[in-house]
């Protein structure tokens, strides 16, 4: 929302979907994973070091760093 990608209501316009986690979701506990399907990326927020996390990695999903998903408008200037 701060970057102007999503409206103030917090719901991004289609075709985007909000990834939901708990209010205290941090990258210490959660990982953002993605996989390319039919030319588009699908994503998932999963607990790190869980069986589901391991399964998705085994099936070709890749973990995305915070820097890759952070809006360029929010990055600190050099």
N, C-alpha and C positions, 0 to 999 in steps of 0.2 A: 504494500500500500504506500509506503514512504517513497518508493521509487516511481510511483505512478503506473505500475503495471496492473494492479488490481484496484477496483473502486473502493471507496471508503467502507462499503458494506462488507468488504473482505472476501467476496466471492468473485473469482476471476471470470472473465467472459469466456464463452465457448470458443475454441475446443478445449480450453484448459480446465483442470479440476484441482481443487485445493487438496493438498496432502495434509491430513490431520494427525496430530499426535496430542499428547497431554500438554497442559499449559507449561510444564517444565521440561519439554522435550529439548534435549541438548545432544550435540554430536558425541558426547561422552557415552550416552546410553543408546542413541539411535543412529542408524546409518540410512542414507538415501541411496537407493539402488535404481538402476535403469537398465532397460533392455530394448533393443530396436526390434520392432515387430511391424511388418508390412510397410516399411518406410518411415515410421514414426517411433518416437521413444515413449515407452510407458514407464512409470516410476512407482516406487513403493518405499514407504518408511517402515523400517523394521528394527527390532531390538538387536543390538550388536551381540555377537557370540551366542546367538540362540540357534536351535536346530533349523528354524525357518531361514535365518540369515545364511547359514551354511548351505542349505539346499538351493537357495536362489543363486549363490555364487557358483555352486557346482553346475547349475543349469545355464550358465553364461551371462548372468546379470553382472553388472559392474558397479562398484561403489563410486559415488560422486563426491568430490570434496566440496566444502562450503564455498571455496573460492570460485568453483565452476558454476554454482547456482546463484551466487550473490549477484544482484543487479549491478551493472557497471556504474549506475548513478549513485550507488551507495559506497563504492570503493573509495578509500582515502586517497587524496591526491598525493603524488610523489614530490 
